[in-house]
Amino acid sequence: MDAESASRFPAILDICFGPDRTSKIAYRFRDGVPPCDRFGLAAHAEEGMIGGIQYWPCRVAGVTARLLGPVAVLPAWRGRGAARALVNQSMDLVAEAGVDLVVLVGDAALYRQYGFYPASAQSLFIADENPERVQIRPLTPAGAAATGEVCTAQKVLA
Ligand SMILES: CC(C)(COP(=O)(O)OP(=O)(O)OC[C@H]1O[C@@H](n2cnc3c(N)ncnc32)[C@H](O)[C@@H]1OP(=O)(O)O)[C@@H](O)C(=O)NCCC(=O)NCCS
């Protein structure tokens, strides 16, 4: 995601998730840590940016991992495949980069179609997060064998 799109995305996120979105546990991964710009994408229509997706670093023992999200599309543009394009195209970039494992916090029903399944099936977890909302998609055999806590980048650096 380019810098201009990144500067516009928070306003879209406020509309889609509400202004208290930053109190969610997933924001622990984003607090003070820059996003992985090479994987983020913006969706545009004639009137401007209508949605986007970003990734953040996270750490899982023994593998390279990234946290998918947020992904959001403005209400007027939903139901037309924008989110599907954002997820599929960005996941291709993540896979090409050799990342072992993608983690997200979200509805299993939404992300199953993209190959995600509950992290608990692989004994992976995010501290304090509802286990039913933590989904994973391994991209390599190492990712499929990973277990344990999904840590913030800050926690590992600290
Ligand atoms: C979720 C969101 C990104 C979907 O955007 P969208 O552009 O309307 O999605 P698409 O049109 O690409 O839909 C792709 C598929 O996902 C399905 N889908 C969309 N939202 C869904 C949801 N909340 N739960 C389950 N499936 C969903 C669609 O039905 C579609 O499948 P189909 O083609 O088989 O019908 C959008 O509704 C949004 O921004 N919501 C608020 C923010 C949010 O909840 N983000 C996700 C955080 S976990």
The ligand as a Gaussian input file, in Angstrom:
#p B3LYP/6-31G(d) Opt

LIG

0 1
 C      -16.050000      -7.962000       5.464000
 C      -15.914000      -7.022000       4.274000
 C      -14.434000      -6.619000       4.126000
 C      -16.352000      -7.770000       3.000000
 O      -16.147000      -6.903000       1.881000
 P      -16.896000      -7.154000       0.476000
 O      -16.140000      -6.400000      -0.566000
 O      -18.329000      -6.896000       0.616000
 O      -16.669000      -8.721000       0.288000
 P      -16.777000      -9.504000      -1.112000
 O      -17.843000      -8.862000      -1.949000
 O      -15.428000      -9.605000      -1.720000
 O      -17.267000     -10.910000      -0.598000
 C      -16.493000     -12.052000      -0.814000
 C      -17.226000     -13.217000      -0.209000
 O      -17.216000     -13.070000       1.226000
 C      -18.547000     -13.233000       1.714000
 N      -18.685000     -12.389000       2.892000
 C      -18.631000     -11.048000       2.940000
 N      -18.761000     -10.617000       4.224000
 C      -18.913000     -11.722000       4.984000
 C      -19.070000     -11.944000       6.393000
 N      -19.111000     -10.915000       7.268000
 N      -19.182000     -13.231000       6.808000
 C      -19.141000     -14.260000       5.928000
 N      -18.977000     -14.113000       4.592000
 C      -18.855000     -12.848000       4.134000
 C      -19.424000     -12.784000       0.565000
 O      -20.716000     -13.343000       0.673000
 C      -18.668000     -13.315000      -0.621000
 O      -18.916000     -14.698000      -0.819000
 P      -19.867000     -15.212000      -2.017000
 O      -19.281000     -14.616000      -3.263000
 O      -19.722000     -16.690000      -1.922000
 O      -21.209000     -14.662000      -1.694000
 C      -16.794000      -5.758000       4.430000
 O      -18.122000      -6.182000       4.671000
 C      -16.373000      -4.850000       5.565000
 O      -15.544000      -3.950000       5.381000
 N      -16.940000      -5.078000       6.769000
 C      -16.607000      -4.279000       7.957000
 C      -15.174000      -4.549000       8.399000
 C      -14.955000      -6.040000       8.668000
 O      -15.771000      -6.687000       9.327000
 N      -13.783000      -6.551000       8.179000
 C      -13.418000      -7.930000       8.415000
 C      -12.820000      -8.066000       9.759000
 S      -12.708000      -9.715000      10.305000

